[in-house]
Amino acid sequence: MIIPYESIDAETLKSLVESFVLREGTDYGEVEISLQDKVDEIIAQLSQGEVVIEYSEEHESVSIIQRPT
């Protein structure tokens, strides 16, 4: 189930995105990117429709995924 990011309280959305970013553990190469910069990047991707928030009823979990085509 896709959850519109606009329907999520701002602080809750920030916490959800922070959790996602920390869970991803992405290697950014030689340039370190701050947690806040990565959170801002993901929120921008949400607002541009590049990624969406998905809730899995089966797993009772939330994730951020590429927008399904």
N, C-alpha and C positions, 0 to 999 in steps of 0.2 A: 504494500500500500504506500503510495507516494503522499508525503505530508508537505503541504505548502509551507515554505520557510517563513512566510509572512504571518502565518497563524501561530507561530511560536514566540513567546515572550523573549525580548532582546537578551536578557541575562541567561535564560535557558538556552537560547540559540548559541550564544558565545561559549557556554560550557559544553554543549554538544559538539561544537566544532573543535574546541580545544581537545576534548577527549578523542575525537577522530584523528586529529593531527598527531597527538602523542601515541596513539595506537598504531598509526601507520609507520612510524620510525623511519621515515624516508631519509636517504642519504642525499644531501644537497650538493655534494662535490666539494670543491675547494672553498666555496663561499658559504659561510654559515648564515642561515636565515632564522631570524628570531621567531619565537612562538607567535607573538602578536602579528608579525608580518604574514606568517602562514595562515593564521586565522582570518586576517583581513582578505587574503587572496581567495580563500575558500568561500567566504561570505560574498565576495564580488562574483565568483563563479556561480553561486546560488542565484544572485540577483540577475545575472545575465542568462540564466537558464542552461548553463553548461553542465551543471551537476544538480542532483535532487536529493532530498532526504527520503530514505526508504525505511519503513517500519515493517519488520517481519513478525507476523503474528505467530508463526510456527516457532521461531527462535526467541521471540519476545526481545528483539534487539533493534537498534536503530543504526543505520549506516548512511554514508554519503556516497553516491554512485554517479557515474556518467549518465546523463539523460538517456533513457531508452529511446531507440529509434522506431 
